[in-house]
Amino acid sequence: MHRFDEMPPVPLTVEGAGVLHQMTRVRWSAWRALESACRADILNEAAGALEALEKSRSACYALLGHKGDLMLVHFRDQFDQLLEAQHGLTGLRLWDYLEQTTSYLSVIELGLYESTGKVYGSLAEKGIEPHSEAWKASIEETLARQREAMHPRLFPEIPPAKYLCFYPMDRRRGEQKNWYQVPFEDRQLMMQEHGAIGRRYAGSVKQIISGSIGFDDWEWGVDLFADDPLVFKRLIYEMRFDAVSAIYALFGQFYVGKRTDTAGLRDWLTV
């Protein structure tokens, strides 16, 4: 019988689309100082650009609260395409009247704790040495199979829901509690419990997890899409009581926005 503590501690993951969040604040004084005809011309240019971006999996959200006015979210197959979207926005005249307060870069990620446990256990029972060529080949076969099966989840469209809640998060690495020193089997069981809560909300909220280790200041980004924003509170509150969140989770700032199309953007910026 294999032992989890004798196997590599790192769970397998599969990655998909790159994700870029851009939070901006309108320079209202400068914007209001423009002639109305000039503002209209700038909005026409911005509306055309936003429509083109939406066709390439981007969306615009009007933010609630003081952390910004607009949040732009981009899903792209490659990071190069994210850079193109970012650069295209900076070329707009409207960008002169927006201040980017922060941003977040990540890649859609699906954790494979269950599959990892199975393949690690199978390889251990066969006596295959971790990280050997045979071990790597078997792992890559597993990942290739999972990538194919999960392709729609790895490269999704941005859900059309009315509201978005985005926040970054870490797993605790403190003096007393450290997620990365917990045995694999214990982490797997906690993640199963954590996932079960999310699945109970499947009909009312769409959750997209993106990994940001090596890309940004936190380890994961979480996007929750729903037509009723109260679902965000209920889901996150319930999850706070499971071990993964109660003991090991650290959360960054939360951003909540309402999706806006070009007509909505025009109305919002018409003063």
Buried (B, 14 or more C-beta within 10 A) or exposed (E): EBEBEEBBEEBBBBBBBBBBBBBBBBBEEEBEEBEEEEBEEBBEEBBEBBEEBBEBBBBBBBBBEEBBBBBBBBBBBEBEBBEBBBEBBEEBEBBEBBEBBBBBBBBBBBBBBEBBBEBBBEBBEEEBEEEEEEBEEBBEEBBEEBBEEBEEEBBBEBBEBBBBBBBBBBBBEEEEEEBEEBEBBEBBBBBEEBBEBBEEBEEBBBBBBBBBEEBBEBBBBBBBBBEEBEBBEBBBEBBEEBBBBEBBBBBBEBBBBBBBEBEEBBEBBEE
